[in-house]
Amino acid sequence: MADDLQKKPHLSALVGHTNGLTKPASLAATTTRAAGGGGGGGGATASSKKLVIKNFRERPKLPDNYTQDTWQKLHEAVGAIQSSISIKYNLEELYQAVENLCSYKVSATLYKQLRQVCEEHVKAQILQFREYPFVRNHRNDSLDSLLFLKKINKCWQDHCRQMIMIRSIFLFLDRTYVLQNSMLPSIWDMGLELFRNHVISDKQVQTKTIDGILLLIERERNGEAVDRSLLRSLLSMLSDLQQVYKESFEQRFLEETNCLYAAEGQRLMQEREVPEYLHHVNKRLEEEGDRVITYLDHSTQKPLIACVEKQLLGEHLTAILQKGLDNLLDENRISDLTQTYQLFSRVKGGQQILLQHWSEYIKNFGTTIVVNPEKDKDMVQELLDFKDKVDHIIEVCFQKNEKFINLMKESFETFINKRPNKPAELIAKYVDSKLRAGNKEATDEELERILDKIMIIFRFIHGKDVFEAFYKKDLAKRLLVGKSASVDAEKSMLSKLKHECGAAFTSKLEGMFKDMELSKDVMVQFKQYMQNQSDPGNIDLTVNILTMGYWPTYTPMEVHLNSEMIKLQEVFKTFYLGKHSGRKLQWQTTLGHAVLKAEFKEGKKEFQVSLFQTLVLLMFNEGDEFSFEEIKMATGVEDSELRRTLQSLACGKARVLIKNPKGKDVEDGDKFIFNGDFKHKLFRIKINQIQMKETVEEQVSTTERVFQDRQYQIDAAIVRIMKMRKTLGHNLLVSELYNQLKFPVKPGDLKKRIESLIDRDYMERDKDNPNQYHYVA
């Protein structure tokens, strides 16, 4: 910098000979020159010259009165700045004057004089504010308050502008003397200190200022438009004045905010519905966030937002959820639920309390679906719809929060098992309705999607063996009657069950499919066998060979087949046992079906009917009219089964027989006449057997079979554990059993099975300790 050359005016340059009297300075430039020439007295010797830079012996002195005159000029300039009039002197000249004074060690005096001038000016400003009228909370005080704030703001802005200009003149002082003295505030900080001490620290002025600012903020919160730039400037002033903002403004501001929102929260919780209330809370949080950005100090953000959250949310978490969460969930109000989650996530403990209410809602709503027998018909569909709904809420509203997902699963598991066995049974029947031919799911993709959803519900069930029993029963019907919609869909469902429950769960179901495939191969061989017979007969027989352990247990029903059918049965028996010796065939007439050809006045028709329907219709080859008792005697079909069979033929849509007297139910003494005038638009007509509604007895028998299987499984598990452990305490044995058994079981039931095994000598009690068991080899 050029200024550096002016810092040492006492340096000069001297030129002299080496034998000069002056003492050379430490810096020198030496030149040596050798003169040539011959010898003799006139010859010149070698000579040299040296350039020497040397200090003055004494420092140059400032002109008389220089310090006083220079300060006078600077004082005038500062006064002009403070009075907002033009300065007589050039700013560069003033800057240079400060630098000269600093160079001559009068910095301390200069700083002290400057501070004194500034302090006198700032002290004078206080008078205009002390006489200013303003009473807090008076009805007519708003205007006075605003005028006061504008006046204090102008004073502050003027002070800042003046201090910036003053500092630019005294910059050299600020950067040398002040910087080297850590105890001294910079010129700018000195200005702030003076303004704080003599203006803002005045109790009356400070109170008026802060009251005015709080009044403006209150008006803005009430929806009025206010001068935000004025607020920003004044709050910036308080921030710049160090602890004034924190100690005097922020504390009162937060107290008033707390009171405002405490009262507002109490009032609006009574007046508004939950969605409106939450919308208001969100709006308030946005407003306060905007205040921080626009005019409050950034350090206020955290306590301010925490205050709003506490008073409008934290104090009302339970009340909000009790008042409105169920409605929001019932009505599936996605945007309101999203807002609820976002707001509750802001408050400590908010998510946890929302989780609890969410879980309770799922349990209560789910329980209404499951426990009401009147809803059984639609239970599974309602469960699927409910699951879709809560999944959508978790994904969209709760941001796929793992806690909400896990608690939803726990809640589903809780309510679905409040009613043992029935949900498992109904889910099996629902799967049957979807896998049966004629269901409304048009595409394989849609069917697959529904099966996936079913598996999710199935996963929550404890008694999966109940599901298996009913599923197996329905699968058998689909396979044997050829009612399955799709073999691929059947195998896909089987694969899902295997993945979920293991190979042991599906081994019997897989065996059923295997039987059906083996039966096809057997029938190919049987047809070849029949071609080699002398009298193949008129009936085309198809037989399914079922392995007894794989299929549901069917009660055999002895009926009177006609001679041709009996003959065919014997032919097949001879054929099959000839290939597989040592096996026993048991005919299941309840599962038989046939295609009959019939002639009417309208023409020929074909009927797809059950074996029982077949036996009834074949009677009308021998006569046109038979009584109920005659048909029962001839066919040997069990009473209730026969009544349903006759109902399907005489009271359904396709009335091949006419019942006399007319009526929906078949009674003793009813007569049945062949309907020669039968008409139908189709050539092949399927006459569905009227399905007897599954009686309570049948459901109980299926469930009882499951319980019987469970007893075998419990016995096997106890023996397995005892065989391995040899000796075990009762509590440890029960604990092991709970780990191994995959269905719900009561401690009392386990105790009964243990007693049973003790009675059968599989295990024994310890003689000294009745709670200790020993395995009996």
C-alpha positions in Angstrom: 0.0 0.0 0.0 1.2 3.6 -0.8 0.5 4.5 2.8 3.5 2.4 3.9 5.9 4.9 2.2 4.6 7.6 4.4 5.0 5.7 7.6 8.7 6.5 8.0 9.3 10.1 6.9 12.6 10.1 9.0 14.5 8.0 6.5 16.8 9.9 4.1 19.8 9.0 1.8 23.4 10.2 2.2 26.1 9.9 -0.4 29.8 10.1 0.9 33.3 8.8 0.5 34.6 5.8 2.3 36.9 8.1 4.3 34.0 10.4 5.2 33.3 11.4 8.8 29.8 10.1 8.8 29.0 6.7 10.2 27.6 4.5 7.4 24.2 2.9 7.8 23.7 -0.8 7.8 22.4 -0.7 4.2 25.1 0.2 1.7 25.8 -0.2 -2.0 29.6 -0.4 -2.8 31.2 0.0 -6.2 35.0 -0.7 -6.7 36.8 0.6 -9.7 40.5 -0.2 -10.6 42.3 2.5 -12.6 44.9 1.4 -15.1 48.3 3.2 -15.7 52.0 2.9 -15.4 54.1 3.2 -12.3 55.5 6.4 -11.1 54.5 9.1 -8.7 51.8 10.4 -11.0 49.9 7.1 -11.0 46.3 6.9 -9.6 45.4 4.3 -7.0 42.1 2.2 -6.9 39.1 4.1 -5.4 35.5 3.2 -4.5 32.2 5.0 -3.7 29.4 3.8 -1.3 25.6 4.6 -1.2 24.5 4.8 2.4 20.9 5.0 3.8 20.9 6.4 7.3 18.4 7.2 10.0 17.8 10.8 11.1 19.5 11.6 14.3 16.2 13.1 15.6 12.5 12.4 14.6 10.9 15.1 12.5 8.5 17.1 14.6 4.8 17.8 13.8 4.0 21.5 13.3 2.8 23.3 16.4 -0.9 22.8 17.2 -1.1 20.1 14.5 -2.9 17.6 16.8 -5.3 20.2 18.1 -6.1 21.6 14.7 -6.5 18.1 13.2 -8.9 17.0 15.9 -10.9 20.2 15.5 -11.3 19.3 11.8 -12.3 15.7 12.7 -14.7 17.0 15.4 -16.4 19.3 12.9 -16.7 16.4 10.5 -18.3 14.1 13.1 -20.6 16.9 14.1 -21.7 17.4 10.5 -22.4 13.7 10.1 -24.5 13.7 13.3 -26.4 16.8 12.2 -26.9 15.4 8.7 -25.2 18.4 7.0 -22.4 18.3 4.4 -18.8 18.0 5.6 -16.5 20.9 4.7 -13.4 18.6 4.3 -12.4 16.0 1.8 -13.0 12.5 3.3 -9.6 11.3 2.0 -8.0 14.3 3.8 -9.8 13.4 7.0 -8.7 9.7 6.7 -5.1 10.8 6.2 -5.3 13.1 9.2 -6.4 10.2 11.4 -3.6 8.1 10.0 -1.0 10.9 10.8 -2.3 11.3 14.3 -2.1 7.5 14.9 1.5 7.5 13.5 2.4 10.0 16.2 1.1 7.9 19.0 -2.0 9.9 19.9 -4.4 7.0 19.1 -5.5 6.6 22.7 -6.5 10.2 23.0 -8.2 10.2 19.6 -10.3 7.1 20.5 -11.3 8.7 23.9 -12.2 12.0 22.2 -14.3 10.2 19.5 -16.1 8.1 22.1 -16.9 11.3 24.1 -18.4 13.1 21.1 -20.5 10.1 20.1 -21.7 9.6 23.7 -22.8 13.2 24.0 -24.8 12.9 20.8 -26.5 9.6 21.8 -27.3 11.0 25.3 -29.1 13.9 23.7 -31.4 11.5 21.7 -33.1 10.1 24.8 -35.0 13.3 25.5 -37.3 13.0 22.5 -38.5 9.6 23.7 -39.0 10.2 27.4 -41.7 12.8 26.8 -43.5 10.5 24.3 -47.0 9.5 25.4 -47.8 5.8 25.3 -49.7 3.6 27.6 -49.8 -0.2 27.0 -53.2 -1.8 26.4 -55.1 1.5 26.1 -57.8 1.4 23.5 -56.5 4.5 21.7 -52.8 3.6 22.0 -52.3 1.9 18.7 -51.5 5.0 16.8 -49.3 6.5 19.5 -47.5 3.1 19.7 -46.9 3.1 15.9 -45.6 6.7 15.9 -43.2 5.9 18.8 -41.9 2.8 17.0 -41.3 4.7 13.8 -39.5 7.4 15.8 -37.2 5.0 17.6 -36.6 3.2 14.3 -35.6 6.4 12.6 -33.3 7.2 15.5 -31.7 3.8 15.2 -31.3 3.9 11.4 -29.8 7.4 11.7 -27.4 6.2 14.4 -26.3 3.2 12.3 -25.8 5.4 9.2 -23.8 7.9 11.2 -21.6 5.3 12.8 -20.8 3.7 9.4 -19.6 7.1 8.1 -17.7 7.9 11.3 -16.0 4.5 11.2 -15.0 5.0 7.5 -13.1 8.2 8.6 -11.6 6.6 11.6 -10.9 3.3 9.9 -7.1 3.5 10.4 -7.7 4.0 14.2 -10.1 1.0 14.2 -7.6 -1.2 12.3 -4.5 -0.4 14.3 -4.9 0.9 17.8 -8.4 -0.6 18.6 -7.5 -4.0 17.0 -4.3 -4.2 19.1 -6.2 -3.5 22.3 -8.5 -6.4 22.9 -10.2 -4.7 25.8 -11.5 -1.9 23.6 -14.7 -2.3 21.5 -14.4 -1.5 17.8 -15.9 1.8 16.7 -19.1 0.1 15.5 -19.4 -1.9 18.7 -18.7 1.3 20.7 -21.7 2.9 18.8 -23.9 -0.1 19.7 -22.8 0.0 23.3 -23.6 3.7 23.6 -27.0 3.3 21.9 -27.8 0.4 24.2 -26.6 2.1 27.4 -28.2 5.5 26.8 -31.3 4.8 24.7 -32.6 1.2 24.8 -31.5 0.5 28.4 -33.7 3.4 29.5 -36.5 1.5 31.2 -39.3 3.7 29.8 -38.0 3.6 26.3 -37.4 -0.2 26.4 -40.8 -0.9 27.7 -42.5 1.3 25.1 -40.5 -0.3 22.3 -41.1 -3.9 23.3 -44.8 -3.2 24.1 -45.2 -1.6 20.7 -43.5 -4.5 18.9 -45.7 -7.0 20.8 -48.8 -5.0 20.0 -48.0 -5.1 16.3 -47.3 -8.8 16.4 -50.6 -9.4 18.3 -52.5 -7.3 15.6 -50.9 -9.3 12.9 -51.9 -12.6 14.6 -55.4 -11.3 14.7 -55.4 -11.0 10.9 -54.5 -7.2 10.5 -51.9 -6.0 8.1 -48.9 -4.4 9.8 -45.6 -2.8 8.8 -43.4 -5.9 8.7 -40.3 -3.9 7.5 -40.6 -1.8 10.7 -40.8 -4.9 12.8 -37.9 -6.4 11.0 -35.8 -3.3 11.6 -36.7 -2.9 15.3 -36.1 -6.6 16.1 -32.8 -6.5 14.2 -31.9 -3.5 16.4 -32.7 -5.5 19.5 -30.6 -8.4 18.2 -27.7 -6.2 17.4 -27.8 -4.8 20.9 -26.7 -8.2 22.2 -28.7 -9.5 25.2 -31.6 -7.0 24.8 -33.4 -9.2 22.3 -33.0 -12.4 24.4 -33.6 -10.9 27.9 -36.1 -8.2 27.3 -38.0 -9.1 24.1 -37.9 -12.9 23.5 -38.9 -13.8 27.1 -42.0 -11.6 27.0 -42.8 -12.6 23.4 -42.8 -16.3 24.2 -44.9 -15.7 27.4 -47.5 -13.8 25.5 -47.4 -16.5 22.7 -47.9 -19.2 25.3 -50.9 -17.4 26.8 -52.5 -16.7 23.4 -52.3 -20.2 22.1 -53.2 -21.8 25.4 -56.5 -19.9 25.3 -57.0 -20.4 21.6 -56.4 -24.1 21.8 -59.0 -24.5 24.6 -61.6 -22.4 22.8 -61.2 -23.9 19.3 -61.1 -27.5 20.6 -64.7 -26.9 21.8 -65.9 -24.9 18.8 -64.4 -26.8 15.8 -64.4 -30.3 14.3 -61.0 -32.1 14.3 -60.2 -31.5 10.6 -60.9 -27.8 10.9 -58.9 -27.6 14.1 -55.9 -29.4 12.6 -56.0 -27.1 9.6 -56.0 -24.1 11.9 -53.0 -25.6 13.8 -51.1 -26.1 10.5 -51.9 -22.5 9.5 -50.6 -21.1 12.8 -47.4 -23.1 12.5 -46.9 -21.8 9.0 -47.6 -18.2 10.1 -45.1 -18.4 13.0 -42.5 -20.0 10.7 -43.0 -17.1 8.3 -42.5 -14.6 11.2 -39.2 -16.1 12.0 -38.1 -15.8 8.4 -39.5 -12.3 8.0 -38.6 -10.4 11.1 -37.8 -12.5 14.2 -34.3 -13.6 15.1 -33.5 -17.2 13.9 -32.7 -18.3 17.4 -36.4 -17.7 18.4 -37.6 -20.4 15.9 -37.2 -23.4 18.1 -38.8 -22.1 21.3 -41.6 -20.4 19.3 -42.6 -23.4 17.3 -42.3 -25.6 20.4 -44.7 -23.3 22.2 -47.3 -23.4 19.4 -46.9 -27.2 19.1 -47.3 -27.7 22.9 -50.3 -25.4 23.4 -52.3 -26.3 20.2 -51.3 -29.9 19.9 -49.4 -31.4 22.9 -52.1 -30.3 25.4 -54.9 -31.8 23.2 -53.4 -35.0 21.7 -55.9 -37.5 23.4 -58.8 -35.1 23.0 -58.2 -34.7 19.3 -58.0 -38.4 18.6 -61.0 -39.3 20.8 -63.0 -36.6 19.1 -62.2 -37.2 15.5 -59.8 -40.0 14.6 -62.6 -42.7 14.2 -64.6 -40.4 11.9 -61.5 -39.6 9.7 -60.7 -43.3 9.4 -64.4 -44.3 8.8 -64.8 -41.8 6.1 -61.3 -42.5 4.7 -60.3 -38.8 4.7 -56.8 -39.2 3.3 -55.7 -35.5 3.3 -56.9 -35.0 6.9 -55.3 -38.2 8.1 -52.0 -37.1 6.4 -52.2 -33.8 8.2 -52.9 -35.6 11.5 -49.9 -37.8 11.1 -47.6 -34.9 10.1 -48.7 -32.7 13.1 -48.6 -35.5 15.6 -45.1 -36.5 14.4 -43.9 -33.0 15.5 -44.9 -33.4 19.1 -43.0 -35.5 21.6 -45.2 -38.7 22.3 -47.6 -37.7 19.5 -46.8 -40.6 17.2 -47.0 -43.1 20.1 -50.5 -41.9 21.1 -51.6 -41.9 17.5 -50.3 -45.5 17.2 -52.4 -46.6 20.3 -55.6 -45.1 18.9 -54.8 -46.5 15.4 -54.4 -50.0 16.9 -57.7 -49.6 19.0 -59.6 -48.5 15.9 -58.4 -51.5 13.9 -59.3 -53.9 16.7 -62.7 -52.4 17.3 -63.6 -52.2 13.6 -62.3 -55.6 12.8 -64.1 -57.2 15.8 -67.4 -55.9 14.4 -66.7 -57.7 11.2 -65.6 -61.0 12.8 -67.8 -61.6 15.8 -71.2 -61.0 14.3 -72.6 -64.2 12.8 -75.1 -62.2 10.7 -72.1 -60.9 8.8 -70.5 -64.3 8.1 -71.6 -64.2 4.5 -69.6 -61.1 3.7 -66.9 -61.4 6.4 -64.0 -62.3 4.2 -64.7 -59.6 1.6 -65.1 -57.0 4.3 -61.8 -58.1 5.9 -60.1 -57.8 2.5 -61.7 -54.3 1.9 -60.7 -53.2 5.4 -57.1 -54.5 4.9 -56.9 -52.6 1.6 -58.1 -49.5 3.3 -55.6 -49.5 6.2 -52.8 -50.4 3.8 -53.6 -47.4 1.7 -53.7 -45.1 4.8 -50.3 -46.4 5.9 -48.8 -45.9 2.5 -50.2 -42.5 1.7 -50.9 -40.9 5.2 -48.4 -42.5 7.5 -45.4 -42.5 5.1 -45.1 -46.3 5.3 -44.0 -46.0 8.9 -42.8 -49.5 10.1 -44.3 -49.0 13.6 -47.8 -48.4 12.1 -47.4 -51.4 9.7 -46.3 -53.8 12.6 -49.0 -52.6 14.9 -51.6 -53.0 12.2 -50.5 -56.7 11.7 -50.7 -57.3 15.5 -54.1 -55.7 15.7 -55.4 -57.8 12.8 -54.1 -60.9 14.5 -55.8 -59.9 17.7 -59.3 -59.3 16.4 -59.4 -62.1 13.8 -58.7 -64.7 16.5 -61.3 -63.3 18.9 -63.7 -65.8 17.3 -61.9 -69.1 17.0 -62.2 -71.3 13.8 -65.0 -69.4 12.0 -62.7 -66.9 10.1 -60.5 -69.8 9.0 -63.5 -71.8 7.8 -65.0 -68.7 5.9 -61.6 -67.9 4.3 -61.4 -71.5 3.0 -64.9 -71.1 1.5 -64.1 -67.7 0.0 -61.1 -69.3 -1.7 -63.4 -72.0 -3.0 -65.8 -69.5 -4.4 -62.9 -67.8 -6.3 -61.3 -71.0 -7.6 -64.6 -72.6 -8.6 -65.6 -72.5 -12.3 -67.9 -69.6 -13.1 -66.4 -67.1 -10.7 -66.5 -63.5 -11.8 -62.7 -62.9 -11.8 -62.2 -62.6 -15.5 -58.4 -62.9 -15.8 -55.7 -65.1 -14.2 -53.9 -61.9 -13.1 -57.0 -60.7 -11.1 -57.4 -64.2 -9.6 -53.8 -64.2 -8.6 -54.0 -60.8 -7.0 -57.1 -61.9 -4.9 -55.3 -65.1 -3.8 -52.3 -63.0 -2.6 -54.6 -60.8 -0.6 -56.4 -63.8 0.9 -53.0 -65.2 2.0 -52.3 -62.0 3.9 -55.5 -62.4 5.9 -54.8 -66.1 6.3 -51.4 -65.3 7.8 -53.2 -63.7 10.8 -55.1 -66.9 11.7 -54.0 -69.1 14.5 -56.0 -72.2 13.7 -54.6 -72.8 10.3 -55.6 -76.5 10.6 -59.3 -75.5 10.6 -58.7 -73.7 7.3 -56.9 -76.8 5.9 -59.9 -79.1 6.8 -62.5 -76.9 5.0 -60.1 -76.1 2.2 -59.5 -79.8 1.6 -63.2 -80.6 1.6 -63.9 -77.9 -1.0 -60.9 -78.8 -3.1 -62.1 -82.4 -3.3 -65.4 -81.2 -4.7 -63.8 -79.0 -7.2 -61.5 -81.8 -8.4 -64.0 -84.6 -8.5 -66.9 -82.7 -10.1 -64.5 -80.9 -12.5 -65.6 -77.5 -11.1 -62.1 -76.0 -10.8 -61.7 -72.7 -12.7 -58.1 -73.2 -13.4 -55.5 -75.9 -12.6 -52.8 -73.2 -12.7 -54.7 -71.1 -10.1 -55.2 -74.2 -7.9 -51.5 -75.0 -8.0 -50.6 -71.4 -7.4 -52.7 -71.4 -4.3 -51.1 -74.6 -3.2 -47.7 -73.1 -3.7 -48.6 -70.1 -1.6 -49.9 -72.3 1.3 -46.7 -74.4 1.1 -44.6 -71.3 1.3 -46.6 -70.0 4.2 -47.1 -73.2 6.3 -44.5 -75.7 5.1 -44.6 -78.9 3.1 -46.3 -80.9 5.8 -49.3 -78.6 5.7 -49.9 -79.2 1.9 -48.7 -82.8 1.6 -52.3 -84.2 1.6 -53.5 -81.5 -0.7 -50.7 -82.3 -3.2 -51.6 -86.0 -2.8 -55.1 -85.1 -4.0 -53.7 -83.6 -7.2 -51.4 -86.6 -7.7 -54.4 -89.0 -7.3 -56.3 -87.0 -10.1 -53.3 -87.3 -12.5 -52.8 -91.0 -11.7 -56.5 -91.6 -12.3 -56.2 -90.2 -15.8 -53.5 -92.7 -16.6 -55.6 -95.6 -15.1 -58.6 -94.6 -17.2 -56.5 -94.6 -20.5 -55.5 -98.2 -19.6 -59.1 -99.1 -18.6 -60.5 -97.9 -21.9 -58.0 -100.1 -23.8 -59.0 -103.0 -21.5 -62.7 -102.4 -22.3 -62.0 -102.6 -26.0 -60.8 -106.1 -25.6 -64.0 -107.2 -23.8 -66.6 -109.1 -25.7 -69.4 -106.9 -24.3 -68.1 -103.4 -23.6 -71.7 -102.1 -22.7 -73.4 -98.8 -23.4 -72.1 -96.8 -20.5 -68.8 -94.9 -20.7 -67.4 -95.3 -17.2 -64.8 -92.9 -15.7 -63.4 -93.7 -12.2 -61.2 -91.5 -9.9 -59.0 -93.6 -7.6 -58.7 -91.7 -4.3 -56.1 -92.5 -1.6 -58.1 -92.6 1.6 -55.5 -90.7 3.7 -55.4 -87.7 1.3 -59.1 -87.0 0.9 -61.8 -85.9 3.3 -63.7 -88.7 5.1 -66.9 -89.5 3.2 -69.7 -91.6 4.7 -70.4 -94.4 2.3 -74.1 -94.5 1.2 -75.5 -97.8 -0.1 -77.9 -97.2 -3.1 -79.6 -99.5 -5.6 -77.6 -99.2 -8.9 -79.1 -100.7 -12.0 -77.6 -104.0 -13.2 -75.5 -102.4 -16.0 -73.8 -100.1 -13.5 -73.1 -102.9 -11.1 -71.7 -105.0 -13.9 -69.4 -102.1 -15.0 -68.2 -101.7 -11.4 -67.3 -105.4 -11.2 -65.4 -105.2 -14.5 -63.4 -102.2 -13.3 -62.7 -103.9 -9.9 -61.4 -107.0 -11.7 -59.2 -104.7 -14.0 -57.8 -102.6 -11.1 -57.1 -105.3 -8.6 -55.5 -107.3 -11.3 -52.9 -104.6 -11.6 -52.7 -103.6 -7.9 -53.1 -106.6 -5.7 -53.8 -106.2 -2.0 -55.8 -103.0 -2.4 -59.4 -102.4 -1.4 -61.9 -100.3 -3.4 -64.8 -98.5 -1.7 -67.3 -96.9 -4.0 -68.4 -93.3 -3.0 -71.8 -93.0 -4.5 -72.3 -89.5 -3.1 -69.5 -88.2 -5.4 -70.8 -89.8 -8.6 -72.3 -87.9 -11.6 -73.4 -88.8 -15.1 -74.6 -87.5 -18.5 -78.1 -88.8 -19.5 -79.6 -88.7 -22.9 -83.4 -88.0 -23.0 -86.1 -87.6 -25.6 -89.0 -85.1 -25.3 -91.7 -83.9 -27.7 -89.4 -80.9 -28.5 -86.5 -83.2 -29.3 -83.4 -84.8 -27.7 -81.6 -83.3 -24.8 -78.7 -84.2 -22.5 -78.7 -83.8 -18.8 -75.6 -83.4 -16.6 -76.7 -84.8 -13.3 -75.5 -86.4 -10.0 -75.7 -90.2 -9.5 -78.7 -89.8 -7.2 -80.5 -87.7 -9.9 -79.5 -90.3 -12.5 -81.1 -93.2 -10.4 -84.4 -91.2 -10.0 -84.6 -90.3 -13.7 -83.8 -93.8 -14.9 -86.9 -95.0 -13.1 -89.1 -93.1 -15.6 -87.9 -95.4 -18.3 -90.2 -98.0 -16.6 -93.2 -95.7 -16.0 -94.5 -92.1 -16.1 -95.6 -91.6 -12.5 -94.1 -92.6 -9.1 -94.7 -91.6 -5.5 -92.0 -90.4 -3.1 -92.2 -93.7 -1.2 -91.8 -95.7 -4.5 -88.8 -93.8 -5.6 -87.2 -94.1 -2.1 -87.7 -97.9 -2.2 -86.4 -98.3 -5.7 -83.3 -96.1 -5.4 -82.3 -96.7 -1.8 -81.2 -93.0 -1.5 -81.3 -91.7 2.1 -84.4 -89.7 2.9 -83.1 -86.1 3.2 -80.7 -86.6 0.2 -83.7 -87.9 -1.9 -85.9 -85.0 -1.0 -83.2 -82.5 -2.2 -82.7 -84.6 -5.4 -86.4 -84.6 -6.2 -86.5 -80.8 -5.4 -83.8 -80.2 -8.0 -85.6 -82.2 -10.7 -89.2 -81.0 -10.0 -89.0 -77.6 -8.3 -85.9 -75.9 -9.9 -85.5 -74.0 -13.2 -85.2 -77.2 -15.4 -88.3 -79.1 -14.4 -87.8 -82.6 -15.9 -90.4 -83.9 -13.5 -93.8 -82.5 -12.4 -94.6 -82.6 -8.7 -98.1 -83.2 -7.5 -99.3 -81.3 -5.5 -97.2 -78.3 -6.4 -94.9 -76.7 -3.9 -91.3 -75.9 -3.0 -90.8 -78.7 -0.5 -91.0 -82.5 -1.1 -93.5 -84.1 1.3 -94.4 -87.7 2.0 -97.1 -88.9 -0.4 -96.0 -86.5 -3.2 -96.3 -87.9 -6.7 -93.8 -87.2 -9.6 -94.7 -87.4 -13.3 -92.3 -87.3 -16.2 -92.6 -83.9 -18.0 -92.8 -84.9 -21.7 -93.4 -81.2 -22.7 -90.1 -80.2 -21.2 -88.5 -77.3 -23.1 -85.1 -75.6 -22.9 -83.0 -73.4 -25.2 -79.8 -75.4 -24.5 -79.1 -79.0 -25.7 -77.0 -79.9 -22.7 -78.5 -78.8 -19.4 -76.8 -79.0 -16.1 -79.2 -79.7 -13.3 -77.5 -78.6 -10.1 -78.2 -80.7 -7.0 -79.9 -78.4 -4.5 -77.1 -77.9 -2.0 -78.2 -78.5 1.5 -76.9 -75.6 3.5 -74.0 -76.8 5.5 -75.7 -77.7 8.7 -74.4 -76.8 12.1 -73.8 -80.5 12.7 -71.6 -80.8 9.5 -69.6 -77.7 10.5 -69.2 -79.1 14.0 -68.1 -82.5 12.7 -65.5 -80.9 10.5 -64.3 -78.8 13.4 -64.3 -81.9 15.7 -62.2 -83.8 13.2 -59.7 -80.9 13.4 -59.7 -81.1 17.2 -59.2 -84.8 17.1 -56.2 -84.3 14.8 -54.9 -81.7 17.2 -55.0 -84.2 20.0 -53.0 -86.6 18.0 -50.5 -83.8 17.2 -50.3 -82.8 20.9 -49.7 -86.5 21.9 -47.0 -86.9 19.3 -45.3 -83.6 20.3 -45.3 -84.6 24.0 -43.8 -88.1 23.3 -41.2 -86.6 20.9 -40.1 -84.0 23.6 -40.0 -86.5 26.4 -38.2 -89.1 24.3 -35.4 -86.5 23.7 -35.3 -85.0 27.2 -36.1 -88.2 29.2 -37.0 -86.1 32.3 -38.7 -82.7 32.3 -40.7 -80.4 34.6 -44.3 -79.5 33.8 -43.7 -75.8 33.0 -40.7 -76.6 30.7 -42.7 -79.3 28.9 -45.7 -76.9 28.3 -43.3 -74.2 27.1 -41.7 -76.6 24.6 -45.1 -77.6 23.4 -46.2 -74.0 22.8 -43.0 -73.6 20.6 -43.7 -76.7 18.6 -47.5 -76.6 18.1 -48.8 -74.4 15.3 -52.4 -74.0 16.6 -53.8 -72.3 19.7 -54.2 -74.6 22.7 -55.2 -74.0 26.3 -53.0 -75.1 29.2 -56.0 -77.2 30.5 -56.1 -79.2 27.2 -52.3 -79.9 27.4 -52.8 -81.1 31.0 -55.5 -83.5 29.8 -53.2 -84.9 27.1 -50.3 -85.4 29.6 -52.7 -87.2 31.9 -53.8 -89.4 29.0 -50.2 -90.3 28.1 -49.5 -91.1 31.8 -52.5 -93.4 31.8 -51.3 -95.2 28.7 -47.8 -95.6 30.2 -45.9 -93.4 27.7 -44.6 -91.3 30.7 -44.8 -91.3 34.5 -44.7 -88.8 37.3 -41.8 -88.5 39.6 -42.5 -90.2 42.9 -41.1 -87.2 44.9 -42.1 -84.3 42.7 -45.6 -84.6 41.0 -44.6 -81.7 38.6 -41.7 -83.7 37.2 -42.2 -86.3 34.4 -40.1 -89.2 33.2 -40.3 -90.8 29.7 -41.1 -94.5 29.8 -39.2 -96.3 27.1 
